[in-house]
Amino acid sequence: GGVLRGSNSKWCGGFAKGLGTCSVMMAELWGAWEGLRYAWRLGYRYVELHLDSTMIVDMLVKKKGGSPEGWSLCKKI
């Protein structure tokens, strides 16, 4: 899950998704993906994604690390 805030930190919305059993990495990736999809559905086209997982940031920015199953979500993000 996660929250959406405006540039002034004002609450814009929140979301959650039940994933069942999965790895922490996959949960973080799903959170990023669902957050971006939620922002898009609300009409936001310019967003800044904040993540607290350096592993996920490395996967998205440096394109390294992670696992094969995580890369399909990385490509969507």
PDB file with one MODEL, atoms N, CA, C and O in Angstrom:
MODEL        1
ATOM      1  N   GLY A   1       0.816  -1.185   0.000  1.00  0.00           N
ATOM      2  CA  GLY A   1       0.000   0.000   0.000  1.00  0.00           C
ATOM      3  C   GLY A   1       0.856   1.243   0.000  1.00  0.00           C
ATOM      4  O   GLY A   1       2.084   1.173   0.044  1.00  0.00           O
ATOM      5  N   GLY A   2       0.205   2.356  -0.049  1.00  0.00           N
ATOM      6  CA  GLY A   2       0.921   3.619  -0.035  1.00  0.00           C
ATOM      7  C   GLY A   2      -0.038   4.787   0.001  1.00  0.00           C
ATOM      8  O   GLY A   2      -1.256   4.610   0.045  1.00  0.00           O
ATOM      9  N   VAL A   3       0.520   5.979  -0.019  1.00  0.00           N
ATOM     10  CA  VAL A   3      -0.269   7.207   0.001  1.00  0.00           C
ATOM     11  C   VAL A   3       0.170   8.116  -1.138  1.00  0.00           C
ATOM     12  O   VAL A   3       1.311   8.061  -1.596  1.00  0.00           O
ATOM     13  N   LEU A   4      -0.747   8.942  -1.579  1.00  0.00           N
ATOM     14  CA  LEU A   4      -0.445   9.972  -2.564  1.00  0.00           C
ATOM     15  C   LEU A   4      -0.602  11.313  -1.886  1.00  0.00           C
ATOM     16  O   LEU A   4      -1.612  11.583  -1.236  1.00  0.00           O
ATOM     17  N   ARG A   5       0.408  12.153  -2.045  1.00  0.00           N
ATOM     18  CA  ARG A   5       0.370  13.498  -1.470  1.00  0.00           C
ATOM     19  C   ARG A   5       0.715  14.497  -2.561  1.00  0.00           C
ATOM     20  O   ARG A   5       1.500  14.210  -3.465  1.00  0.00           O
ATOM     21  N   GLY A   6       0.118  15.663  -2.460  1.00  0.00           N
ATOM     22  CA  GLY A   6       0.406  16.738  -3.396  1.00  0.00           C
ATOM     23  C   GLY A   6       1.734  17.397  -3.080  1.00  0.00           C
ATOM     24  O   GLY A   6       2.401  17.035  -2.111  1.00  0.00           O
ATOM     25  N   SER A   7       2.115  18.363  -3.898  1.00  0.00           N
ATOM     26  CA  SER A   7       3.395  19.045  -3.703  1.00  0.00           C
ATOM     27  C   SER A   7       3.458  19.798  -2.380  1.00  0.00           C
ATOM     28  O   SER A   7       4.544  20.086  -1.878  1.00  0.00           O
ATOM     29  N   ASN A   8       2.299  20.115  -1.818  1.00  0.00           N
ATOM     30  CA  ASN A   8       2.234  20.786  -0.523  1.00  0.00           C
ATOM     31  C   ASN A   8       2.028  19.793   0.616  1.00  0.00           C
ATOM     32  O   ASN A   8       1.682  20.198   1.725  1.00  0.00           O
ATOM     33  N   SER A   9       2.233  18.508   0.365  1.00  0.00           N
ATOM     34  CA  SER A   9       2.062  17.400   1.318  1.00  0.00           C
ATOM     35  C   SER A   9       0.612  17.131   1.677  1.00  0.00           C
ATOM     36  O   SER A   9       0.344  16.365   2.603  1.00  0.00           O
ATOM     37  N   LYS A  10      -0.329  17.739   0.971  1.00  0.00           N
ATOM     38  CA  LYS A  10      -1.744  17.506   1.228  1.00  0.00           C
ATOM     39  C   LYS A  10      -2.134  16.101   0.764  1.00  0.00           C
ATOM     40  O   LYS A  10      -1.714  15.645  -0.300  1.00  0.00           O
ATOM     41  N   TRP A  11      -2.939  15.429   1.576  1.00  0.00           N
ATOM     42  CA  TRP A  11      -3.408  14.071   1.276  1.00  0.00           C
ATOM     43  C   TRP A  11      -4.213  14.061  -0.023  1.00  0.00           C
ATOM     44  O   TRP A  11      -5.156  14.837  -0.171  1.00  0.00           O
ATOM     45  N   CYS A  12      -3.849  13.190  -0.963  1.00  0.00           N
ATOM     46  CA  CYS A  12      -4.581  13.046  -2.219  1.00  0.00           C
ATOM     47  C   CYS A  12      -5.260  11.687  -2.319  1.00  0.00           C
ATOM     48  O   CYS A  12      -6.195  11.521  -3.102  1.00  0.00           O
ATOM     49  N   GLY A  13      -4.806  10.723  -1.544  1.00  0.00           N
ATOM     50  CA  GLY A  13      -5.423   9.400  -1.575  1.00  0.00           C
ATOM     51  C   GLY A  13      -4.496   8.343  -1.017  1.00  0.00           C
ATOM     52  O   GLY A  13      -3.319   8.596  -0.758  1.00  0.00           O
ATOM     53  N   GLY A  14      -5.042   7.165  -0.837  1.00  0.00           N
ATOM     54  CA  GLY A  14      -4.264   6.037  -0.349  1.00  0.00           C
ATOM     55  C   GLY A  14      -4.753   4.760  -0.999  1.00  0.00           C
ATOM     56  O   GLY A  14      -5.853   4.720  -1.550  1.00  0.00           O
ATOM     57  N   PHE A  15      -3.951   3.727  -0.939  1.00  0.00           N
ATOM     58  CA  PHE A  15      -4.319   2.471  -1.584  1.00  0.00           C
ATOM     59  C   PHE A  15      -3.683   1.306  -0.841  1.00  0.00           C
ATOM     60  O   PHE A  15      -2.711   1.475  -0.104  1.00  0.00           O
ATOM     61  N   ALA A  16      -4.244   0.129  -1.046  1.00  0.00           N
ATOM     62  CA  ALA A  16      -3.699  -1.110  -0.497  1.00  0.00           C
ATOM     63  C   ALA A  16      -4.071  -2.242  -1.443  1.00  0.00           C
ATOM     64  O   ALA A  16      -5.070  -2.161  -2.157  1.00  0.00           O
ATOM     65  N   LYS A  17      -3.272  -3.286  -1.443  1.00  0.00           N
ATOM     66  CA  LYS A  17      -3.538  -4.445  -2.297  1.00  0.00           C
ATOM     67  C   LYS A  17      -3.158  -5.692  -1.521  1.00  0.00           C
ATOM     68  O   LYS A  17      -2.069  -5.771  -0.952  1.00  0.00           O
ATOM     69  N   GLY A  18      -4.052  -6.660  -1.497  1.00  0.00           N
ATOM     70  CA  GLY A  18      -3.759  -7.941  -0.878  1.00  0.00           C
ATOM     71  C   GLY A  18      -2.960  -8.801  -1.838  1.00  0.00           C
ATOM     72  O   GLY A  18      -3.400  -9.041  -2.962  1.00  0.00           O
ATOM     73  N   LEU A  19      -1.791  -9.268  -1.417  1.00  0.00           N
ATOM     74  CA  LEU A  19      -0.924 -10.048  -2.298  1.00  0.00           C
ATOM     75  C   LEU A  19      -0.822 -11.510  -1.901  1.00  0.00           C
ATOM     76  O   LEU A  19      -0.276 -12.319  -2.651  1.00  0.00           O
ATOM     77  N   GLY A  20      -1.330 -11.852  -0.757  1.00  0.00           N
ATOM     78  CA  GLY A  20      -1.122 -13.216  -0.292  1.00  0.00           C
ATOM     79  C   GLY A  20       0.316 -13.380   0.157  1.00  0.00           C
ATOM     80  O   GLY A  20       0.897 -12.460   0.732  1.00  0.00           O
ATOM     81  N   THR A  21       0.892 -14.539  -0.101  1.00  0.00           N
ATOM     82  CA  THR A  21       2.263 -14.811   0.290  1.00  0.00           C
ATOM     83  C   THR A  21       3.210 -14.472  -0.856  1.00  0.00           C
ATOM     84  O   THR A  21       3.069 -14.986  -1.966  1.00  0.00           O
ATOM     85  N   CYS A  22       4.172 -13.602  -0.575  1.00  0.00           N
ATOM     86  CA  CYS A  22       5.184 -13.260  -1.573  1.00  0.00           C
ATOM     87  C   CYS A  22       6.394 -12.701  -0.851  1.00  0.00           C
ATOM     88  O   CYS A  22       6.362 -12.493   0.361  1.00  0.00           O
ATOM     89  N   SER A  23       7.457 -12.460  -1.596  1.00  0.00           N
ATOM     90  CA  SER A  23       8.682 -11.913  -1.010  1.00  0.00           C
ATOM     91  C   SER A  23       8.514 -10.415  -0.732  1.00  0.00           C
ATOM     92  O   SER A  23       7.621  -9.764  -1.275  1.00  0.00           O
ATOM     93  N   VAL A  24       9.374  -9.898   0.107  1.00  0.00           N
ATOM     94  CA  VAL A  24       9.378  -8.462   0.402  1.00  0.00           C
ATOM     95  C   VAL A  24       9.629  -7.671  -0.879  1.00  0.00           C
ATOM     96  O   VAL A  24       8.998  -6.640  -1.114  1.00  0.00           O
ATOM     97  N   MET A  25      10.563  -8.166  -1.711  1.00  0.00           N
ATOM     98  CA  MET A  25      10.874  -7.485  -2.960  1.00  0.00           C
ATOM     99  C   MET A  25       9.636  -7.358  -3.843  1.00  0.00           C
ATOM    100  O   MET A  25       9.358  -6.288  -4.384  1.00  0.00           O
ATOM    101  N   MET A  26       8.900  -8.450  -3.985  1.00  0.00           N
ATOM    102  CA  MET A  26       7.703  -8.408  -4.826  1.00  0.00           C
ATOM    103  C   MET A  26       6.642  -7.489  -4.224  1.00  0.00           C
ATOM    104  O   MET A  26       5.944  -6.792  -4.961  1.00  0.00           O
ATOM    105  N   ALA A  27       6.510  -7.478  -2.904  1.00  0.00           N
ATOM    106  CA  ALA A  27       5.548  -6.582  -2.263  1.00  0.00           C
ATOM    107  C   ALA A  27       5.905  -5.124  -2.528  1.00  0.00           C
ATOM    108  O   ALA A  27       5.022  -4.310  -2.798  1.00  0.00           O
ATOM    109  N   GLU A  28       7.186  -4.789  -2.452  1.00  0.00           N
ATOM    110  CA  GLU A  28       7.635  -3.418  -2.725  1.00  0.00           C
ATOM    111  C   GLU A  28       7.368  -3.043  -4.186  1.00  0.00           C
ATOM    112  O   GLU A  28       6.898  -1.941  -4.471  1.00  0.00           O
ATOM    113  N   LEU A  29       7.664  -3.945  -5.092  1.00  0.00           N
ATOM    114  CA  LEU A  29       7.418  -3.667  -6.512  1.00  0.00           C
ATOM    115  C   LEU A  29       5.929  -3.491  -6.788  1.00  0.00           C
ATOM    116  O   LEU A  29       5.533  -2.576  -7.511  1.00  0.00           O
ATOM    117  N   TRP A  30       5.106  -4.361  -6.216  1.00  0.00           N
ATOM    118  CA  TRP A  30       3.653  -4.218  -6.406  1.00  0.00           C
ATOM    119  C   TRP A  30       3.160  -2.891  -5.833  1.00  0.00           C
ATOM    120  O   TRP A  30       2.284  -2.252  -6.415  1.00  0.00           O
ATOM    121  N   GLY A  31       3.719  -2.470  -4.692  1.00  0.00           N
ATOM    122  CA  GLY A  31       3.330  -1.192  -4.108  1.00  0.00           C
ATOM    123  C   GLY A  31       3.650  -0.028  -5.030  1.00  0.00           C
ATOM    124  O   GLY A  31       2.837   0.881  -5.198  1.00  0.00           O
ATOM    125  N   ALA A  32       4.842  -0.058  -5.629  1.00  0.00           N
ATOM    126  CA  ALA A  32       5.232   1.006  -6.561  1.00  0.00           C
ATOM    127  C   ALA A  32       4.314   1.003  -7.784  1.00  0.00           C
ATOM    128  O   ALA A  32       3.827   2.056  -8.197  1.00  0.00           O
ATOM    129  N   TRP A  33       4.082  -0.155  -8.353  1.00  0.00           N
ATOM    130  CA  TRP A  33       3.246  -0.274  -9.551  1.00  0.00           C
ATOM    131  C   TRP A  33       1.811   0.170  -9.279  1.00  0.00           C
ATOM    132  O   TRP A  33       1.243   0.953 -10.040  1.00  0.00           O
ATOM    133  N   GLU A  34       1.229  -0.333  -8.193  1.00  0.00           N
ATOM    134  CA  GLU A  34      -0.153   0.030  -7.868  1.00  0.00           C
ATOM    135  C   GLU A  34      -0.271   1.512  -7.525  1.00  0.00           C
ATOM    136  O   GLU A  34      -1.278   2.141  -7.849  1.00  0.00           O
ATOM    137  N   GLY A  35       0.736   2.071  -6.880  1.00  0.00           N
ATOM    138  CA  GLY A  35       0.722   3.497  -6.576  1.00  0.00           C
ATOM    139  C   GLY A  35       0.731   4.356  -7.829  1.00  0.00           C
ATOM    140  O   GLY A  35      -0.003   5.340  -7.925  1.00  0.00           O
ATOM    141  N   LEU A  36       1.565   3.980  -8.787  1.00  0.00           N
ATOM    142  CA  LEU A  36       1.610   4.724 -10.051  1.00  0.00           C
ATOM    143  C   LEU A  36       0.305   4.581 -10.826  1.00  0.00           C
ATOM    144  O   LEU A  36      -0.175   5.549 -11.416  1.00  0.00           O
ATOM    145  N   ARG A  37      -0.269   3.384 -10.829  1.00  0.00           N
ATOM    146  CA  ARG A  37      -1.551   3.170 -11.512  1.00  0.00           C
ATOM    147  C   ARG A  37      -2.662   3.984 -10.845  1.00  0.00           C
ATOM    148  O   ARG A  37      -3.512   4.561 -11.525  1.00  0.00           O
ATOM    149  N   TYR A  38      -2.649   4.025  -9.517  1.00  0.00           N
ATOM    150  CA  TYR A  38      -3.653   4.785  -8.775  1.00  0.00           C
ATOM    151  C   TYR A  38      -3.537   6.279  -9.092  1.00  0.00           C
ATOM    152  O   TYR A  38      -4.542   6.949  -9.327  1.00  0.00           O
ATOM    153  N   ALA A  39      -2.305   6.794  -9.097  1.00  0.00           N
ATOM    154  CA  ALA A  39      -2.083   8.208  -9.422  1.00  0.00           C
ATOM    155  C   ALA A  39      -2.590   8.514 -10.826  1.00  0.00           C
ATOM    156  O   ALA A  39      -3.197   9.561 -11.050  1.00  0.00           O
ATOM    157  N   TRP A  40      -2.347   7.613 -11.768  1.00  0.00           N
ATOM    158  CA  TRP A  40      -2.802   7.794 -13.147  1.00  0.00           C
ATOM    159  C   TRP A  40      -4.325   7.846 -13.212  1.00  0.00           C
ATOM    160  O   TRP A  40      -4.900   8.700 -13.887  1.00  0.00           O
ATOM    161  N   ARG A  41      -4.978   6.911 -12.493  1.00  0.00           N
ATOM    162  CA  ARG A  41      -6.449   6.882 -12.475  1.00  0.00           C
ATOM    163  C   ARG A  41      -7.035   8.163 -11.886  1.00  0.00           C
ATOM    164  O   ARG A  41      -8.124   8.582 -12.276  1.00  0.00           O
ATOM    165  N   LEU A  42      -6.322   8.784 -10.955  1.00  0.00           N
ATOM    166  CA  LEU A  42      -6.787  10.043 -10.357  1.00  0.00           C
ATOM    167  C   LEU A  42      -6.496  11.244 -11.250  1.00  0.00           C
ATOM    168  O   LEU A  42      -6.904  12.362 -10.938  1.00  0.00           O
ATOM    169  N   GLY A  43      -5.794  11.019 -12.359  1.00  0.00           N
ATOM    170  CA  GLY A  43      -5.529  12.108 -13.295  1.00  0.00           C
ATOM    171  C   GLY A  43      -4.164  12.749 -13.168  1.00  0.00           C
ATOM    172  O   GLY A  43      -3.865  13.704 -13.885  1.00  0.00           O
ATOM    173  N   TYR A  44      -3.329  12.250 -12.275  1.00  0.00           N
ATOM    174  CA  TYR A  44      -1.988  12.818 -12.119  1.00  0.00           C
ATOM    175  C   TYR A  44      -1.076  12.255 -13.203  1.00  0.00           C
ATOM    176  O   TYR A  44      -1.003  11.040 -13.388  1.00  0.00           O
ATOM    177  N   ARG A  45      -0.385  13.132 -13.914  1.00  0.00           N
ATOM    178  CA  ARG A  45       0.493  12.699 -14.990  1.00  0.00           C
ATOM    179  C   ARG A  45       1.969  12.949 -14.685  1.00  0.00           C
ATOM    180  O   ARG A  45       2.839  12.375 -15.340  1.00  0.00           O
ATOM    181  N   TYR A  46       2.254  13.783 -13.717  1.00  0.00           N
ATOM    182  CA  TYR A  46       3.623  14.050 -13.303  1.00  0.00           C
ATOM    183  C   TYR A  46       3.729  13.692 -11.834  1.00  0.00           C
ATOM    184  O   TYR A  46       3.196  14.396 -10.977  1.00  0.00           O
ATOM    185  N   VAL A  47       4.414  12.603 -11.545  1.00  0.00           N
ATOM    186  CA  VAL A  47       4.509  12.135 -10.169  1.00  0.00           C
ATOM    187  C   VAL A  47       5.965  11.894  -9.800  1.00  0.00           C
ATOM    188  O   VAL A  47       6.816  11.671 -10.660  1.00  0.00           O
ATOM    189  N   GLU A  48       6.224  11.943  -8.516  1.00  0.00           N
ATOM    190  CA  GLU A  48       7.529  11.631  -7.968  1.00  0.00           C
ATOM    191  C   GLU A  48       7.330  10.435  -7.050  1.00  0.00           C
ATOM    192  O   GLU A  48       6.571  10.509  -6.084  1.00  0.00           O
ATOM    193  N   LEU A  49       8.003   9.343  -7.345  1.00  0.00           N
ATOM    194  CA  LEU A  49       7.848   8.100  -6.596  1.00  0.00           C
ATOM    195  C   LEU A  49       8.913   8.027  -5.518  1.00  0.00           C
ATOM    196  O   LEU A  49      10.106   8.098  -5.815  1.00  0.00           O
ATOM    197  N   HIS A  50       8.489   7.886  -4.262  1.00  0.00           N
ATOM    198  CA  HIS A  50       9.414   7.740  -3.140  1.00  0.00           C
ATOM    199  C   HIS A  50       9.324   6.314  -2.628  1.00  0.00           C
ATOM    200  O   HIS A  50       8.238   5.820  -2.323  1.00  0.00           O
ATOM    201  N   LEU A  51      10.474   5.653  -2.534  1.00  0.00           N
ATOM    202  CA  LEU A  51      10.541   4.277  -2.053  1.00  0.00           C
ATOM    203  C   LEU A  51      11.529   4.204  -0.900  1.00  0.00           C
ATOM    204  O   LEU A  51      12.510   4.947  -0.865  1.00  0.00           O
ATOM    205  N   ASP A  52      11.267   3.302   0.045  1.00  0.00           N
ATOM    206  CA  ASP A  52      12.191   3.152   1.168  1.00  0.00           C
ATOM    207  C   ASP A  52      13.057   1.902   1.044  1.00  0.00           C
ATOM    208  O   ASP A  52      13.726   1.519   2.003  1.00  0.00           O
ATOM    209  N   SER A  53      13.053   1.272  -0.102  1.00  0.00           N
ATOM    210  CA  SER A  53      13.838   0.063  -0.327  1.00  0.00           C
ATOM    211  C   SER A  53      14.960   0.352  -1.324  1.00  0.00           C
ATOM    212  O   SER A  53      14.705   0.598  -2.503  1.00  0.00           O
ATOM    213  N   THR A  54      16.209   0.320  -0.838  1.00  0.00           N
ATOM    214  CA  THR A  54      17.331   0.567  -1.748  1.00  0.00           C
ATOM    215  C   THR A  54      17.437  -0.528  -2.805  1.00  0.00           C
ATOM    216  O   THR A  54      17.896  -0.270  -3.917  1.00  0.00           O
ATOM    217  N   MET A  55      17.018  -1.744  -2.468  1.00  0.00           N
ATOM    218  CA  MET A  55      17.053  -2.826  -3.445  1.00  0.00           C
ATOM    219  C   MET A  55      16.145  -2.510  -4.634  1.00  0.00           C
ATOM    220  O   MET A  55      16.527  -2.736  -5.782  1.00  0.00           O
ATOM    221  N   ILE A  56      14.958  -1.994  -4.367  1.00  0.00           N
ATOM    222  CA  ILE A  56      14.017  -1.668  -5.439  1.00  0.00           C
ATOM    223  C   ILE A  56      14.507  -0.448  -6.219  1.00  0.00           C
ATOM    224  O   ILE A  56      14.391  -0.408  -7.444  1.00  0.00           O
ATOM    225  N   VAL A  57      15.046   0.534  -5.523  1.00  0.00           N
ATOM    226  CA  VAL A  57      15.592   1.714  -6.212  1.00  0.00           C
ATOM    227  C   VAL A  57      16.719   1.285  -7.146  1.00  0.00           C
ATOM    228  O   VAL A  57      16.787   1.747  -8.285  1.00  0.00           O
ATOM    229  N   ASP A  58      17.608   0.400  -6.672  1.00  0.00           N
ATOM    230  CA  ASP A  58      18.689  -0.096  -7.533  1.00  0.00           C
ATOM    231  C   ASP A  58      18.140  -0.822  -8.755  1.00  0.00           C
ATOM    232  O   ASP A  58      18.662  -0.664  -9.858  1.00  0.00           O
ATOM    233  N   MET A  59      17.090  -1.614  -8.564  1.00  0.00           N
ATOM    234  CA  MET A  59      16.496  -2.320  -9.698  1.00  0.00           C
ATOM    235  C   MET A  59      15.944  -1.332 -10.721  1.00  0.00           C
ATOM    236  O   MET A  59      16.130  -1.512 -11.925  1.00  0.00           O
ATOM    237  N   LEU A  60      15.267  -0.291 -10.245  1.00  0.00           N
ATOM    238  CA  LEU A  60      14.614   0.652 -11.149  1.00  0.00           C
ATOM    239  C   LEU A  60      15.583   1.645 -11.776  1.00  0.00           C
ATOM    240  O   LEU A  60      15.460   1.971 -12.957  1.00  0.00           O
ATOM    241  N   VAL A  61      16.540   2.125 -10.999  1.00  0.00           N
ATOM    242  CA  VAL A  61      17.437   3.176 -11.479  1.00  0.00           C
ATOM    243  C   VAL A  61      18.693   2.586 -12.121  1.00  0.00           C
ATOM    244  O   VAL A  61      19.062   2.954 -13.236  1.00  0.00           O
ATOM    245  N   LYS A  62      19.338   1.676 -11.411  1.00  0.00           N
ATOM    246  CA  LYS A  62      20.606   1.120 -11.899  1.00  0.00           C
ATOM    247  C   LYS A  62      20.406  -0.129 -12.743  1.00  0.00           C
ATOM    248  O   LYS A  62      21.347  -0.625 -13.362  1.00  0.00           O
ATOM    249  N   LYS A  63      19.177  -0.634 -12.764  1.00  0.00           N
ATOM    250  CA  LYS A  63      18.839  -1.838 -13.542  1.00  0.00           C
ATOM    251  C   LYS A  63      19.734  -3.013 -13.183  1.00  0.00           C
ATOM    252  O   LYS A  63      20.264  -3.707 -14.050  1.00  0.00           O
ATOM    253  N   LYS A  64      19.889  -3.218 -11.859  1.00  0.00           N
ATOM    254  CA  LYS A  64      20.690  -4.353 -11.403  1.00  0.00           C
ATOM    255  C   LYS A  64      20.058  -4.951 -10.154  1.00  0.00           C
ATOM    256  O   LYS A  64      19.273  -4.299  -9.466  1.00  0.00           O
ATOM    257  N   GLY A  65      20.412  -6.198  -9.872  1.00  0.00           N
ATOM    258  CA  GLY A  65      19.901  -6.881  -8.700  1.00  0.00           C
ATOM    259  C   GLY A  65      18.520  -7.449  -8.938  1.00  0.00           C
ATOM    260  O   GLY A  65      18.049  -7.521 -10.072  1.00  0.00           O
ATOM    261  N   GLY A  66      17.882  -7.847  -7.864  1.00  0.00           N
ATOM    262  CA  GLY A  66      16.524  -8.368  -7.967  1.00  0.00           C
ATOM    263  C   GLY A  66      16.483  -9.811  -8.413  1.00  0.00           C
ATOM    264  O   GLY A  66      17.467 -10.543  -8.311  1.00  0.00           O
ATOM    265  N   SER A  67      15.338 -10.199  -8.906  1.00  0.00           N
ATOM    266  CA  SER A  67      15.113 -11.570  -9.336  1.00  0.00           C
ATOM    267  C   SER A  67      14.359 -11.569 -10.660  1.00  0.00           C
ATOM    268  O   SER A  67      13.754 -10.564 -11.032  1.00  0.00           O
ATOM    269  N   PRO A  68      14.393 -12.686 -11.366  1.00  0.00           N
ATOM    270  CA  PRO A  68      13.707 -12.744 -12.662  1.00  0.00           C
ATOM    271  C   PRO A  68      12.217 -12.407 -12.576  1.00  0.00           C
ATOM    272  O   PRO A  68      11.688 -11.717 -13.448  1.00  0.00           O
ATOM    273  N   GLU A  69      11.538 -12.888 -11.531  1.00  0.00           N
ATOM    274  CA  GLU A  69      10.098 -12.609 -11.446  1.00  0.00           C
ATOM    275  C   GLU A  69       9.810 -11.137 -11.177  1.00  0.00           C
ATOM    276  O   GLU A  69       8.728 -10.652 -11.504  1.00  0.00           O
ATOM    277  N   GLY A  70      10.760 -10.421 -10.586  1.00  0.00           N
ATOM    278  CA  GLY A  70      10.554  -9.003 -10.325  1.00  0.00           C
ATOM    279  C   GLY A  70      10.744  -8.107 -11.538  1.00  0.00           C
ATOM    280  O   GLY A  70      10.245  -6.982 -11.566  1.00  0.00           O
ATOM    281  N   TRP A  71      11.459  -8.597 -12.532  1.00  0.00           N
ATOM    282  CA  TRP A  71      11.779  -7.749 -13.682  1.00  0.00           C
ATOM    283  C   TRP A  71      10.572  -7.417 -14.537  1.00  0.00           C
ATOM    284  O   TRP A  71      10.550  -6.354 -15.157  1.00  0.00           O
ATOM    285  N   SER A  72       9.568  -8.278 -14.599  1.00  0.00           N
ATOM    286  CA  SER A  72       8.388  -7.940 -15.393  1.00  0.00           C
ATOM    287  C   SER A  72       7.660  -6.737 -14.780  1.00  0.00           C
ATOM    288  O   SER A  72       7.160  -5.886 -15.516  1.00  0.00           O
ATOM    289  N   LEU A  73       7.595  -6.654 -13.456  1.00  0.00           N
ATOM    290  CA  LEU A  73       7.000  -5.492 -12.805  1.00  0.00           C
ATOM    291  C   LEU A  73       7.901  -4.265 -12.962  1.00  0.00           C
ATOM    292  O   LEU A  73       7.404  -3.157 -13.161  1.00  0.00           O
ATOM    293  N   CYS A  74       9.212  -4.451 -12.875  1.00  0.00           N
ATOM    294  CA  CYS A  74      10.148  -3.327 -13.070  1.00  0.00           C
ATOM    295  C   CYS A  74       9.937  -2.677 -14.420  1.00  0.00           C
ATOM    296  O   CYS A  74       9.941  -1.451 -14.531  1.00  0.00           O
ATOM    297  N   LYS A  75       9.754  -3.482 -15.437  1.00  0.00           N
ATOM    298  CA  LYS A  75       9.560  -2.932 -16.776  1.00  0.00           C
ATOM    299  C   LYS A  75       8.275  -2.112 -16.858  1.00  0.00           C
ATOM    300  O   LYS A  75       8.236  -1.098 -17.555  1.00  0.00           O
ATOM    301  N   LYS A  76       7.227  -2.536 -16.157  1.00  0.00           N
ATOM    302  CA  LYS A  76       5.974  -1.771 -16.139  1.00  0.00           C
ATOM    303  C   LYS A  76       6.156  -0.442 -15.408  1.00  0.00           C
ATOM    304  O   LYS A  76       5.650   0.596 -15.834  1.00  0.00           O
ATOM    305  N   ILE A  77       6.888  -0.502 -14.303  1.00  0.00           N
ATOM    306  CA  ILE A  77       7.095   0.703 -13.495  1.00  0.00           C
ATOM    307  C   ILE A  77       7.925   1.689 -14.289  1.00  0.00           C
ATOM    308  O   ILE A  77       8.224   2.779 -13.802  1.00  0.00           O
TER     309      ILE A  77
ENDMDL
END
